[in-house]
Amino acid sequence: MAPPSGGAIFSSPLPGHELCTVHRVSYDGMYCGMAIMTHRTTFALDQVTADRIRALAHEWGVSQAEVIRRVIAEAAEPEAPDPIAALDALHASGQGLSPQFAADFLSDVRRDRARWRSE
């Protein structure tokens, strides 16, 4: 990508990023580590929510807008599956390991580990 007029493209310390030396713009939507704003929005918030946003901004050391961006990004990501629920579902389905297969597997693992330690 060509730099804005008067700038030159140089490598950034971050892989996959290019920086314009005059404008210090990274061509991934960031400016000196901060998101480049393309939309301005006004919200009407209750006092408790506004206080929570201010508190998080202070705690995280970022702007209130960055708090909103981070929370929205987190909320928009698909929820990771609960591993305990997945294990419970596997056990309930009866498709897990048979007790004999599991015992044989553990026996093989113990034997292999003993052999590796002796080498």
N, C-alpha and C positions, 0 to 999 in steps of 0.2 A: 504494500500500500504506500502511496506517495505521501510524504509529509506535507503539512500545511505550508503555504508559501513562506520561504525564509528559513525553514527548518531542515534538519538533516536527520535521517533515521540511524540510530545506533542500537546495539544490543542492550537489552535490559538485564539486570541480574536475575530476573525471573524467567524461567524457560517459557518460550512461546510468546513473549512480550517484546514489542519494539517501542522505543521511546523517541520522541521528537525532542531534540536538544533545546530548541528555542521555546517551544510551547509545553514541554514536559508532559506530553499526552501519550498514554499507552493506548494502542488501537484495539483494546478489548472492552471499551466502555468505562475505563478508569482514568483518573487524572491524579497523579502523585498519590496513588493508593486510595483515592476516594472515588466513589461512583460519580459519573457525569450525569447531571440531572437533565432530563428531557421533558418532564411533566411536573408542574406545580399543582398541588392539590390542597384544599382546605377542608379540615374535618371539624365537626362540633363534637367535643368529648365531654363526658361527665368529669367531675373533679377527681374522683378516685382513679380513673383511667389515666388522666393527664399526670397525676402525681406518680403513678406507677411508671409511666414512660420516662418522666424526668429522673426518677430514682434509678431505673435501669441504665439510662444514658450516663448518669454520674458513676454508677458502679462499673460499667463497661468502659468508661472513658471515651465515649463516642457521642455523636449528635443524637437528638431525638429522632430525626429522620432515619438515621442508621439503625436505631432500635427497631423502628417500624419495618425497615427493609429486612433485617435479620429475622424478625418474628414471622413475617409473611413468608420468607424463603423457607423457614423451618416448617411452617404449617402446610405449605404447598407440596412438600416432599411426601412421597408415599410412606405410610407407616410401616416400619420394619415388623416382620412377623414375630410373634411372641414364641421363643424357642420352647418354653415349657408347654404352651398350648399345643404346639406342633408335635412334641413328644407324646403328650397325652392322647392326641388324635391318632398317632401311629399305634400306640398301645391298644387303644379302643378298636382300631380296625383289624387287629390280629395279624398285621403284615410285618411285624417286627421280626427280630431274630428268634429262632427257636432256642429254648434253654440249652439244648445239646450243642447247637452250632456256636452259641455264644461262649460256652465253656471250652469248646475245642479251639476257638479263636484266641481266647485269653491264655490258654495253655501254650499255643504257638508263640504268642507274643512274649510270654515269660521265658520260654526256651530260647528265642532269638535274642532277647536282651541279655540273658546269662552268657550266651555265646559271644555277643559283641563286647561285653565287659572283659571276657577272658582273652580277647585278641590283642 
